[in-house]
Amino acid sequence: MEKLLYRGICTELENQIFSGQIAPGQKLPSVRILSARYGVNPNTVGRAVRELQKTGLVISLRGCGTIVTDDDQIILNWKHQRVRLLMKQFFNEMEGLGYTRTMVLDELQRKGTNCTAV
């Protein structure tokens, strides 16, 4: 269960970084604040932050807390990696429903980005 929780927190923080809600160079809220926000043990949040450190998206500075990297290329690379993963998952799911990639692409092109026209 903790694995799912910490991974979900990682994803949420990554999304905030990718969208600019948490800007490059900005300090993350403390582990205690994040654990209260997500309703989990501080150790779970700590694990999520350590995972983000491994990616280079955040940097912990002794006495200063944890900040988002100011290296735009690192952020962009991880964002592109996330997009590729989501696209792969989407196409795999559609193939599981019997759609070929060509059928999916045709449907997307026909509908455009108007998701309400399904």
Backbone torsions as a table, in degrees:
resi	resn	phi	psi	omega
1	MET	NA	-43.1	-179.6
2	GLU	-59.6	-35.5	-179.6
3	LYS	-60.2	-43.1	178.9
4	LEU	-65.9	-40.2	-179.7
5	LEU	-64.7	-49.7	-176.8
6	TYR	-67.2	-35.9	178.8
7	ARG	-65.9	-39.6	177.2
8	GLY	-63.6	-38.3	177.4
9	ILE	-67.1	-42.5	175.6
10	CYS	-55.7	-49.1	-178.1
11	THR	-61.5	-43.4	179.5
12	GLU	-62.2	-45.5	179.3
13	LEU	-67.0	-39.9	176.1
14	GLU	-59.5	-44.9	-179.9
15	ASN	-60.3	-40.7	178.8
16	GLN	-65.9	-36.9	177.0
17	ILE	-69.3	-47.4	-177.9
18	PHE	-62.4	-34.8	-177.5
19	SER	-85.8	-9.1	-179.3
20	GLY	87.7	1.6	176.4
21	GLN	-61.0	-35.5	170.0
22	ILE	-113.1	111.5	-171.1
23	ALA	-80.7	156.4	172.9
24	PRO	-53.9	134.0	-179.7
25	GLY	85.1	-9.2	-178.8
26	GLN	-80.4	144.7	179.1
27	LYS	-78.5	135.8	174.0
28	LEU	-74.6	153.4	170.8
29	PRO	-59.9	156.9	-179.0
30	SER	-64.4	161.2	177.6
31	VAL	-57.5	-41.7	179.7
32	ARG	-62.0	-44.6	179.5
33	ILE	-65.1	-44.5	179.6
34	LEU	-64.7	-39.0	-179.7
35	SER	-65.5	-37.1	176.6
36	ALA	-67.9	-40.9	-179.7
37	ARG	-61.2	-43.0	-176.4
38	TYR	-93.1	-6.6	178.5
39	GLY	67.5	37.8	-179.6
40	VAL	-128.5	170.0	177.5
41	ASN	-65.1	141.7	177.3
42	PRO	-55.9	-29.6	178.2
43	ASN	-64.0	-34.4	178.6
44	THR	-66.5	-44.0	177.3
45	VAL	-65.2	-41.3	178.2
46	GLY	-58.0	-40.7	178.5
47	ARG	-64.1	-41.3	178.6
48	ALA	-63.2	-43.1	-180.0
49	VAL	-65.0	-39.8	177.4
50	ARG	-62.6	-37.2	176.7
51	GLU	-64.2	-41.0	178.3
52	LEU	-66.5	-33.3	176.3
53	GLN	-63.8	-40.2	179.5
54	LYS	-60.7	-32.2	-179.4
55	THR	-79.1	-18.9	-176.2
56	GLY	89.2	0.0	179.2
57	LEU	-68.4	-31.4	177.3
58	VAL	-129.7	156.6	-179.5
59	ILE	-131.7	130.7	175.9
60	SER	-94.6	128.4	178.7
61	LEU	-115.5	119.9	-177.7
62	ARG	-53.4	125.8	178.6
63	GLY	83.0	-10.2	-177.9
64	CYS	-115.3	-15.9	-177.5
65	GLY	97.3	-158.9	-177.4
66	THR	-113.8	129.7	-179.2
67	ILE	-122.2	155.2	175.3
68	VAL	-74.8	137.9	177.7
69	THR	-55.3	148.1	174.6
70	ASP	-98.0	9.9	177.8
71	ASP	-86.9	98.8	-177.7
72	ASP	-58.4	-31.4	-178.4
73	GLN	-67.2	-38.5	176.9
74	ILE	-62.0	-46.6	-179.8
75	ILE	-61.8	-46.1	-179.4
76	LEU	-62.5	-43.0	178.7
77	ASN	-60.0	-45.6	179.9
78	TRP	-68.6	-35.3	177.7
79	LYS	-64.2	-44.1	177.6
80	HIS	-63.9	-38.7	178.1
81	GLN	-62.2	-40.9	178.6
82	ARG	-63.3	-43.0	-179.9
83	VAL	-61.2	-45.0	179.7
84	ARG	-61.9	-40.3	178.9
85	LEU	-64.1	-45.7	179.9
86	LEU	-64.1	-38.4	178.0
87	MET	-65.3	-42.2	178.7
88	LYS	-61.6	-44.8	179.0
89	GLN	-61.9	-41.8	179.2
90	PHE	-60.7	-49.8	-178.7
91	PHE	-64.9	-37.8	177.1
92	ASN	-63.2	-41.8	178.1
93	GLU	-63.6	-43.2	179.8
94	MET	-65.8	-39.2	176.8
95	GLU	-63.7	-34.2	176.2
96	GLY	-65.3	-23.3	177.4
97	LEU	-91.4	2.0	176.4
98	GLY	97.0	5.1	178.1
99	TYR	-89.7	137.6	171.3
100	THR	-82.4	164.9	177.6
101	ARG	-61.3	-37.1	179.1
102	THR	-63.4	-43.3	178.8
103	MET	-62.2	-42.1	180.0
104	VAL	-64.3	-47.1	-179.8
105	LEU	-62.8	-40.2	176.8
106	ASP	-61.3	-43.7	-180.0
107	GLU	-63.6	-43.0	178.6
108	LEU	-63.4	-41.3	-179.3
109	GLN	-67.9	-39.4	-179.1
110	ARG	-68.0	-40.9	-178.1
111	LYS	-85.4	-19.3	-175.0
112	GLY	67.3	-148.0	-179.9
113	THR	-96.9	8.3	-179.6
114	ASN	-80.9	90.9	-176.5
115	CYS	-68.6	-18.4	-179.5
116	THR	-78.0	-9.0	-177.4
117	ALA	-90.8	20.0	-177.9
118	VAL	-70.4	NA	NA
